[in-house]
Amino acid sequence: MIELTDLTKIYLGPNGRLEENVQALSNITLKVREGNVVAITGESGSGKTTLLNILASRTEPTTGSVLVNNIPIHMLPMQELQEYWRSKVHYIHQNMRENLQYDLTVNENYEIFEILSDSIDPDVLREYTSDLGIEKLLDTKVLHLSGGEKQMVCLGIAMAKNIELLILDEPTSALDEVNKHVVIKKIIQKCREGNITLIYTSHDPEISQYADVIIGINHGRFDRILKRQISESNVKDLVQGIYHEVPVDSKGAIHLPKFIIEKLEIGEMVEIRLEEDHLRIYPIKEGRNQ
């Protein structure tokens, strides 16, 4: 279980002036069940990568807490944090230079991961290398690979690790139309078989549709949360039922998705009616309830 509570991240401006600070995340609260597949969508600069960096404990939140299986990873001492990185979580950055040694071959990169990680199985790694069609690249230096080939190499490492949490930043962005679907399906299948929680970002609606939960983020806030009931057919048949979850912050404010506000032409006020076990929210137009 992953629990984020009132998560905020502020990057300080270069001169320490308050007006130059950048608030990348604002009051993010979320629970993710073990084994769930979560896609995070949003435009560049919306806060997606900052959220992944915090989940991977590569950066600390300014305020709020991050619990992974009841462990406050944002407060771990360095020795325990290194163990967390080594055996519990794997994070693939969108920037491939953060993932691979460019002056080494693919095989040499694999050997480094095998040495540094308790959770990687060399035989399984070779199996996924073959499965992804990259065995012919083993003796090639990473700097000579295409963007898609680099992603495949990184994903082969991720799929060979026995971990609890897999975090992927735009994992299919450099892949072609066919391979992006093949690869995301393989990743999700691996995670479901191993009960691994998968959190990934994507600009591609077709790729985000494979997730159990799709979260939209905009200007550091959750814009929408869709929960989907998954079938085992193709992507067009994946959605059997959709409902919206919207965040409620620590002050009790409800954050409606932008597209709902626009569709219902909601202004500054809404009417809320309390029923026995639920609320009804109505837009107010020209002083009259609709």
N, C-alpha and C positions, 0 to 999 in steps of 0.2 A: 504494500500500500504506500502510495506517495501522497503526502499532505502538504499543500502550500497554504499558508495562512497570512493574509494581509501583506503580501510580498511587494516591496517597493525597491527600485534600484535607481539611484541618482548618480550620474557622472558629473563630477565637479568641473567647472569651467577652468580654462588655462590660467586665469588671473585670480581665481578664488572668489570672483564676484557672483553673488546669488543669481543675478539675471542671466549669467552665462551657463548656469547649470543645465543639464539635460536630464529630464526624468524619463528613463527608458521603460520602466514598469511602475504601475500605480495600483496598489491594493489588490493584488492578484490572490485569489483564494480558489483552491481546486483540490479535489480528491480523485486519485486514479487507482482503481483496483489492480491487484496483482494479475498479470497476464493480459491486461487490456492493451488494445492498439489505439493510440491517440495521434491524430494529425492536427497540426497547428498551421493555420493559414493566415495570410496577411501580407500587406505590401512591404516593400523594403523599408526598413527603419521603423517598423511597427512594434518591435520588441521581441520578435520571435527568437532570434539568436541569443539575445541577452537571457531570455528565459531558459533556453537550453544550457547556456554556460553555467547558470545557477544550479540547474538540476544535476549537471555533471560535476558540480563543485569546483568549477574553474574560475569562478568569481563569486564574491559574497554579496548577499542582498544588503541594501542599506538598512532596511527594517523588515520585520516579518520573520517567519520560520520556514524551514524546509525539512520535513521528516520523510525518510525512506525506511520503511519497516520499523517505524518508531525511533529511528536514529537521527538526531539532528545533525545532518551532514555539514551544515554551514558553521558548526561549532567544533568540528573534529580537529584534534591536534594533527600536525603534519604526518606523523608516523601512521596514524589510523587512516588518514586521508589517502596516503599512498597505497595502503592495503585496499581501500575502497576502489580506487582507480584500477588496481591490479587484478582484483578478483570479482568485483561486484557489478561494475558498470563499464560500458564501452561507448565512446563518443566519437563519431565521425564528423569533423568540421567540413563546412562547405569549401574552405580554403585547403586544398590538398597538401600544401606545404606544412600544415599543422599535423598531418597524418602520416606522411611518408618522408623518408630520406631520399632526396632527389638524385644524389650522386651515387647511390647504391642500386643494385639490381632488385627486381621484385623478390627473388629468392633470398637475397641478403636482408631485405626488409622483413620477410617472413621469419627468418632466423632470429632477428632481434626481438620480434614479438613473442616468439616461442621461449626465449630466454627470460624476458621481463615479466611474462604473465603466467600465473599458475593455472589459469582457466582455459588455456588454449590447447587443443588436441591436435598435434601435428598431422595425424592420419586424417582427421576430419577436415583439416585445412587443405590438404592435398585433394580430398574428395570434392570440396566446394570449388577449388581452383579448376578442376576438370569440369565440374558441373556448370560453372560460369563461362567456360570456354577461354580461360586465360592461361592455361598451362604452357602455351607456346611463348608466353611473355616472361617466363621465370628468369631467363638470363639477360633480359633487357633492362637497362637503367631506367629508372622512373622518369627522368627528365625527357626521355624520348617517347613516352607514352602520350596518347591523346587524353583529353579530359575524361571521356567515357571509360577508357581503359584504367585510368587511375581510380575512378569510382569503383569499378569492378574489383580491383585489387583490394581496396579498403573494405568492401563489402564481404569479400572472401574471408578476411581476417575476422570481421564481426560475426559472421555466421559460424565460425569455428570455435568461438569462445563460449564457455559454459558460465553464463552470467545471470544477473537478476534484472538488469535494466540496460536497454539498448537505446541510444539517443543518436538520431541521424538528422543532420542539417542539409536539407535539399538533396536527398540521396540519389535521385534519378535525373537531376537537372542537366547532366551532360550526355544522357543516354538517348538513343533514337526512339521513335514511336513504338516499335515492337518490343525492344529490350526493356524499356522502362516498366512496362506491365509485367513482363516475365520476371524481372528482378524483384519488384516490390512484392509480388505474390510469393516468391521463394523466401524472402525475408520474413514475411508475415507467417508463412507456414512453419518456418524454423522457430519463430517466437511462440506460436501456439503449441507446437510439440514440446517445447521446453518450458512452458509457462513463464516466458520472459516478457516483461512489460516493455512495450515499444512505443517511443514517442518520437515523431518525426515532423519536420516542417516541409511544406511544399507550396509552390505557387501554382501547381497544376491541379485543377479540380478533378481530373480523371484519377490522379494518384491519391489524392486525399479521400476519395470516395471509398477506398478499401478499408478505412479505419472504423473501429467501433464507435469512436467519439471524434467529432470534428469541432475544433475550437477556432473561432475567428478572433484575431487580436488586432486592435486598431489604436494607435497612439498610446501603447502601453496598457490598455485595458481590454478585457475580454468583451468582444462585440456580440458574439453568439456562441452557443454550445449546442450542437446537434448530437443526439444519440441515435444510433442506427442499429437495426436488427439485421444481421448479416445472413445471407444465404450463400451457398457454395457455387452459384452460377457466375455469369460474367458481370462486369461492372455495371451494366445497364440494369441488371436485375437485383443489385445488392440492396437497394433501399426498399424495405417492406413496410417500414413505419418510421415516421420522423416526428419528434416533438422538440420544442425549444426549452432549454434551461438557460436562465439568465442569472448573472452574478448578483448577489446581495452583499454589499460591503459591511464593514464593522459598524457603521453608523445607521444601517438599515436602509440605505438607498438602493433602489432597484435599477439596474442598468439595462435598459431595453436596447436590442440591436438596432443599428441605424436603419436597416432596410425595413424593419417593422414601423419605426417612427415615420419614415417616408411614405410607406404604403398606406398607413392609417391617417396620415397628415396630422400627427400628434404635435401639439404646440407646447407651451410651457407647463400646462397642467393636465392631469388625467383624473378621472373619478375611479376610486377603488371601492368595490362592494365586497363586504365580508360575508361569505356563505359559511355553512356549518364546518366544512373541511377544506375550503379553498377560497381563493380570491378571484374576483372578476375585475378586469381593468378596461375602462372605456375611455376613448378619446373625447375631449370636450371641444366642440367646434361652435364658434359664434355664440358661446354661452349656453348651448343646448347639448344634452347628452345624446350620443349616437348609439 
